């Protein structure tokens, strides 16, 4: 077998292409024109803002339409009442676990497996996930994402990444699990570590976004803002302290393509169904575990122990211990639980930010472990630091603003 | 029989894979969608053929984890037939990977994919001559619409390893 060196190979290719390829005159097409408009900063940045804003508007109105207009009524006025009527033994622990609080008038407060569990998964998260993946798929198939990567390259270099890191970041807004896998397209260990860590900590997934929009619509903007700031601040710090390089981004920007209905439909179906295969069991299991922990008094006990930290350092009520335990399994569930706890608007912002940044959910954790245990341990160390620092910092901001 | 689909990122390997096997792997219009390999099966003339969708790679000298998966997959499948998927509008750099794989002694067939894009760009490729020079089957395809897929399958069955020295000789003819 003859092996060629790089130059010999290119020489051979040159000869072959001279004999077989002819390049005709190239006409500038509409696709090229659109391509240029979306990449040049002057026009590209406004377009990017418009695209992302449109993404968000569609997400919230689509999800809101189905959740508020349909599922809330279905679950609160029919499903909950029906369960409360037919489920035997209002005082029993079984009732508590499966239906929850017998006096509840809506599915958020009841917190039973069959009431809140199903409502969160199907009524709130399903519409959010479908809306998110529909838009994501259109962005993916059209070829817009790599252009966004080009635009955002300079900013991401500040946090030790390059523009292409926007792809895992956006995927992560749907679900952190495929996003962790997508970090494989980044070249160095440093980049992969930074990306994996800050996305597991700071990027809320579609389920979380959906539930936040439902239970804390007024404060959600602040939560997102603090998460986004955390992403940049801690990315910047990690970039300074982690050894290694961030190479320049070298990507092919593909031609724009019209997404086909068939592929969009198929991807939407695949992603939604695989999301539910992972999510639904965890949501239901999470409800069971948290209810059992409440029944056995474990959560009250944990709340007592952690109260100096919670009340003194983070400035949130000690009852938030319960949601933090649920957050191990599912963050959407934890946010739903938080909404039932009495607290001020600012405590709510802190609590939701804490639940979001504190520990990745079980599925993400497993995925990170698959990518390397050293990285995982490193991420956990960063995480512990971030939660303590950032939680305290938020509290400090509230104190300075005079609202804590 | 085992077929590996290899080529640069975002040339349509996953689209081709879904077409061949009826599987559902995620396909998108940006490089780096496939980050792990997927196996699937197709039936060709009564025989069950294993098809593997491999992450895109520019060369056999991996630059990231996804490319490492691709190169490892190739080296673990010594007996496989490799269908090299090339973006027909960027044929030269696609051929680089083809040559690397040919040099390692694999049986190769070439799918000149995104043929429609090449036509849009007014690029003309003499497929017959290319096939003569390389000594391996070359088929123009548009995986998204399914053009050329049948021919690609039937032609890739009979392919055999070729020597680079022979390619050098034939290119001078």
Interface residues (C-beta under 8 A of the other chain):
Chain A: X1 X2 X3 X4 X9 X10 X12 X13 X14 X15 X16 X17 X19 X20 X21 X22 X23 X24 X25 X26 X27 X29 X137 X140 X141 X142 X143 X145 X146 X164 X167 X181 X182 X184 X185 X186 X187 X192 X251 X252 X254 X255 X257 X259 X260 X263 X266 X267 X270 X271
Chain B: X8 X9 X10 X24 X26 X27 X28 X29 X30 X31 X32 X33 X35 X36 X55 X63 X64 X65 X66 X69 X91 X92 X95 X96 X99 X100 X103 X104 X105 X117 X120 X121 X122 X123 X124 X125 X126 X127 X129 X130 X133 X134 X144 X163 X164 X165 X167 X168 X171 X172
